[in-house]
Amino acid sequence: MALAFGAVAVSASAALAAPPSNDTFGGATPATLGFSEVLDTTEATTDADDAQLNSDCGAPATDASVWYSFDGTDTGVVVDVSQSDYFAGVLVGVGSQGNLLLETCGPDAVGFFAAAGTTYYVLAIDDQFDGGGNGG
């Protein structure tokens, strides 16, 4: 998956034997404006935190999901996963684990205003619009 914070990107590569370190909310990778990452998500999983954030988004699936955190600085932010080698989506929430409020969500890329003093949690997912597979 290719992820970029835009002022963000996630990409896929060869399969790993274990899930990535940011597979769960507790392992969220800190990101800043200009952050970009290529990450193999074929071993990434989905869990209750993914489902809780997706309950207000309605993505068809949250497979092969990975988490990022971002501290707002009163600026517009774009999170872009459109360069992934599979159909990917993004969910952005604020709050705490198990009690996240959806800020925005969508396929390929989302934009939002990131207020200073607020931590945003970004969930990059395989939304399964390709009909199969788990990440890439």
ABEGO torsion letter per residue (X at the ends): XBBBBBXXBBBBBBBBABBBAAABAAABBBBBBGBBBBBBAAABBBBAAAAAAAAAAGBABABGBBBBBBBBAGBBBBBBAAABABBBBBBBBBEBBGABBBABBEBGBBBBBBBBGBBBBBBBBBAGAAGEEBEX
